[in-house]
Amino acid sequence: MGYSVGQVAGFAGVTVRTLHHYDEIGLLVPSERSHAGHRRYNDADLDRLQRILFYRELGFPLDEVAVLLDDPDADPQAHLRRQHELLTARIEKLRKMAAAVEHAMEARKMGIDLTPEEKFEVFGDFDPDRYEDEVRQRWGDTDAYRESRRRTASYTKEDWKRLTREMDAIHHRMAELLDGGVPADSEAAMDVAEEHRRFICGGYYECSHEMHAHLGRMYVDDPRFTATYDNIRSGLAVYLRDAIEANTARHGG
């Protein structure tokens, strides 16, 4: 007899009213009815609902979803390819936003002298100012914070774009080592960790090996940092922390 509307709502995490609405507008008409006239959904209906919810999650209006799903020239494989393309684009956008979060949370004020237009060009949709209060509360009384504010006050749009490129390059070098199965305590990984520390020293504040080890632990302990690095490569937060700690030990920390 298929699945009831209540069961399908539970499976999909939607309301019964939503399913009724999809039925009313012809977007998802259940294939069967019980003897009492109640809606019953089969496996093909559930597959269609899954595609509907996917496109809705990406912001497609219902009328466009209907066009996509009812395209006579589109087979299931075509839908999967389209979904993969859309997801890939969304992941890339989120990765860039997450990288911007990493800059904001490392105890620095980004783009302090940038106009709104320049901030958008450098950081995209991410607004680094939203984290300033938390940054100030956590590190405002430290020399590192004051030094970072002093340096960044004079940075131009091109300075910020250069720093973003350099940090992204370091992150991706570390991710390549992780992908290659290179141990975090290897010379190669420790060298990239040292490059990461020197980048902070050169761009923001003097970062001792001890302070760098503290940052590495924060990358794992704070879920926002973990998400930032793991959006670049799964497991990168832990790998970077371990490489930093190995490099700290190598330098007598």
C-alpha positions as CSV (number, residue, x, y, z in Angstrom):
1,M,0.0,0.0,0.0
2,G,3.0,2.4,-0.1
3,Y,3.8,5.0,2.6
4,S,1.3,7.3,4.3
5,V,1.7,11.1,4.2
6,G,2.7,11.0,7.8
7,Q,5.5,8.5,7.2
8,V,6.8,10.4,4.2
9,A,6.8,13.6,6.2
10,G,8.9,11.9,8.9
11,F,11.3,10.4,6.4
12,A,11.9,13.7,4.6
13,G,11.8,16.1,7.6
14,V,8.9,18.2,6.1
15,T,5.4,18.9,7.3
16,V,2.3,17.1,6.2
17,R,1.0,20.4,5.1
18,T,3.9,20.8,2.7
19,L,3.2,17.4,1.1
20,H,-0.5,18.4,0.8
21,H,0.6,21.6,-0.9
22,Y,2.9,19.8,-3.3
23,D,0.0,17.5,-4.2
24,E,-2.4,20.4,-4.7
25,I,-0.1,22.2,-7.2
26,G,0.8,19.0,-9.0
27,L,4.4,19.0,-8.0
28,L,4.3,15.7,-6.1
29,V,1.1,13.8,-6.7
30,P,1.1,10.5,-4.7
31,S,0.8,7.5,-7.0
32,E,-1.7,5.6,-5.0
33,R,-4.7,6.1,-2.7
34,S,-6.0,3.9,0.0
35,H,-9.5,2.5,0.0
36,A,-10.4,5.4,2.3
37,G,-8.9,7.9,-0.2
38,H,-5.8,8.6,1.8
39,R,-2.6,9.5,0.0
40,R,0.0,6.7,-0.4
41,Y,3.5,7.3,-1.8
42,N,5.7,4.7,-3.5
43,D,9.5,4.6,-3.9
44,A,9.4,6.6,-7.2
45,D,7.4,9.3,-5.3
46,L,10.1,9.4,-2.6
47,D,12.8,9.8,-5.3
48,R,10.9,12.7,-6.8
49,L,10.5,14.3,-3.3
50,Q,14.2,14.0,-2.7
51,R,14.9,15.9,-5.9
52,I,12.3,18.5,-5.0
53,L,13.9,19.1,-1.6
54,F,17.4,19.3,-3.2
55,Y,16.4,22.1,-5.6
56,R,14.4,23.9,-2.9
57,E,17.5,23.8,-0.6
58,L,19.4,25.5,-3.4
59,G,16.8,28.2,-3.6
60,F,14.8,27.2,-6.7
61,P,11.2,28.4,-6.6
62,L,8.6,25.6,-6.9
63,D,7.6,26.5,-10.5
64,E,11.2,26.2,-11.7
65,V,11.5,22.9,-9.7
66,A,8.5,21.5,-11.6
67,V,10.1,22.5,-15.0
68,L,13.3,20.8,-14.0
69,L,11.7,17.6,-12.9
70,D,9.2,17.3,-15.7
71,D,11.7,18.0,-18.5
72,P,11.0,15.2,-21.0
73,D,14.6,15.1,-22.1
74,A,16.1,14.7,-18.6
75,D,16.8,11.2,-17.3
76,P,17.8,10.3,-13.7
77,Q,21.4,10.5,-14.7
78,A,21.0,14.0,-16.0
79,H,19.4,15.1,-12.7
80,L,22.4,13.6,-10.8
81,R,24.8,15.5,-13.1
82,R,22.9,18.7,-12.6
83,Q,22.8,18.2,-8.8
84,H,26.5,17.5,-8.8
85,E,27.3,20.6,-10.7
86,L,25.1,22.8,-8.4
87,L,26.6,21.2,-5.3
88,T,30.2,21.7,-6.5
89,A,29.5,25.4,-7.1
90,R,27.9,25.7,-3.6
91,I,30.8,23.9,-2.0
92,E,33.3,26.2,-3.7
93,K,31.4,29.3,-2.5
94,L,31.3,28.0,1.1
95,R,35.0,27.1,1.0
96,K,35.9,30.6,0.1
97,M,33.6,32.0,2.9
98,A,35.1,29.6,5.4
99,A,38.6,30.7,4.4
100,A,37.6,34.3,5.2
101,V,36.3,33.2,8.6
102,E,39.7,31.8,9.4
103,H,41.3,35.2,8.7
104,A,38.8,36.9,11.0
105,M,39.1,34.5,13.9
106,E,42.9,34.6,14.1
107,A,42.7,37.6,16.4
108,R,42.9,40.3,13.7
109,K,40.7,42.9,12.2
110,M,40.5,42.5,8.5
111,G,39.9,45.2,6.0
112,I,39.8,48.0,8.6
113,D,40.4,50.7,6.0
114,L,38.5,49.1,3.1
115,T,35.3,50.6,1.7
116,P,32.2,48.4,1.6
117,E,32.8,47.9,-2.1
118,E,36.4,46.9,-1.6
119,K,35.5,44.5,1.3
120,F,33.1,42.8,-1.1
121,E,35.7,42.4,-3.7
122,V,38.3,40.9,-1.3
123,F,36.0,38.8,1.0
124,G,33.0,38.1,-1.2
125,D,29.7,37.7,0.8
126,F,31.5,37.2,4.1
127,D,31.5,40.2,6.4
128,P,34.6,40.0,8.7
129,D,33.3,42.9,10.9
130,R,30.7,40.6,12.5
131,Y,33.4,38.8,14.5
132,E,35.2,41.9,15.7
133,D,33.4,42.0,19.1
134,E,34.3,38.4,19.9
135,V,37.9,38.9,18.7
136,R,38.2,42.0,20.9
137,Q,36.8,40.2,23.9
138,R,39.1,37.2,23.5
139,W,42.3,38.9,22.6
140,G,41.8,42.6,23.1
141,D,44.2,42.9,26.0
142,T,47.1,41.0,24.3
143,D,50.1,42.5,22.6
144,A,49.4,40.4,19.6
145,Y,46.0,41.9,19.1
146,R,47.3,45.4,19.5
147,E,50.1,44.7,17.1
148,S,47.7,43.2,14.6
149,R,45.5,46.3,14.8
150,R,48.4,48.6,14.3
151,R,49.7,46.8,11.2
152,T,46.4,46.2,9.5
153,A,45.3,49.7,9.9
154,S,47.4,50.7,7.0
155,Y,46.6,47.7,4.7
156,T,45.2,48.4,1.3
157,K,42.8,46.3,-0.7
158,E,45.7,44.8,-2.6
159,D,47.5,44.0,0.7
160,W,44.4,42.0,1.8
161,K,44.1,40.2,-1.5
162,R,47.8,39.2,-1.4
163,L,47.5,37.9,2.2
164,T,44.4,35.9,1.3
165,R,46.2,34.3,-1.7
166,E,49.3,33.5,0.4
167,M,47.3,31.9,3.2
168,D,45.2,29.9,0.7
169,A,48.4,28.6,-0.8
170,I,49.8,27.5,2.5
171,H,46.5,25.7,3.4
172,H,46.5,23.9,0.1
173,R,50.1,22.8,0.4
174,M,49.3,21.3,3.8
175,A,46.2,19.6,2.3
176,E,48.2,18.1,-0.5
177,L,50.5,16.5,2.1
178,L,47.5,15.2,3.9
179,D,46.1,13.7,0.7
180,G,49.5,12.1,-0.1
181,G,49.6,10.3,3.3
182,V,52.6,12.3,4.5
183,P,52.8,12.1,8.3
184,A,52.1,15.3,10.2
185,D,55.4,15.0,12.0
186,S,57.4,14.7,8.7
187,E,59.9,17.3,7.7
188,A,57.7,18.4,4.8
189,A,54.6,19.0,7.0
190,M,56.7,20.7,9.7
191,D,58.2,23.0,7.1
192,V,54.7,24.1,5.9
193,A,53.7,24.6,9.5
194,E,56.7,26.8,10.0
195,E,55.7,28.7,6.9
196,H,52.2,29.2,8.4
197,R,53.8,30.6,11.6
198,R,56.0,33.0,9.6
199,F,53.1,34.1,7.5
200,I,51.3,35.2,10.7
201,C,54.5,37.0,11.9
202,G,54.9,38.8,8.6
203,G,51.3,39.8,8.2
204,Y,49.8,40.3,11.6
205,Y,51.8,39.9,14.8
206,E,54.9,38.2,16.2
207,C,53.7,34.6,16.7
208,S,56.1,32.5,18.9
209,H,56.2,28.7,18.5
210,E,54.4,28.4,21.8
211,M,51.6,30.8,20.6
212,H,51.5,28.9,17.3
213,A,50.9,25.7,19.1
214,H,48.0,27.3,21.0
215,L,46.5,28.4,17.7
216,G,46.9,24.9,16.3
217,R,44.9,23.5,19.3
218,M,42.3,26.1,18.8
219,Y,41.8,25.0,15.2
220,V,40.5,21.7,16.5
221,D,38.9,22.8,19.8
222,D,36.8,25.6,18.2
223,P,34.2,24.0,15.7
224,R,34.3,27.1,13.5
225,F,38.0,26.7,12.9
226,T,37.6,23.0,12.4
227,A,34.9,23.6,9.8
228,T,37.1,26.2,8.0
229,Y,39.9,23.7,7.6
230,D,37.8,20.7,7.0
231,N,36.0,22.5,4.2
232,I,39.3,22.7,2.4
233,R,40.1,19.0,3.1
234,S,38.5,16.6,5.5
235,G,40.8,16.1,8.5
236,L,42.9,19.1,7.7
237,A,42.3,20.8,11.1
238,V,43.7,17.9,13.1
239,Y,46.6,17.4,10.6
240,L,47.6,21.1,10.7
241,R,47.5,21.0,14.6
242,D,49.7,18.0,14.7
243,A,52.1,19.5,12.2
244,I,52.3,22.7,14.2
245,E,52.9,20.8,17.5
246,A,55.6,18.7,15.8
247,N,57.2,21.9,14.5
248,T,57.0,23.5,17.9
249,A,58.8,20.5,19.4
250,R,61.4,20.6,16.7
251,H,62.2,24.2,17.7
252,G,62.4,23.3,21.4
253,G,58.9,24.3,22.3
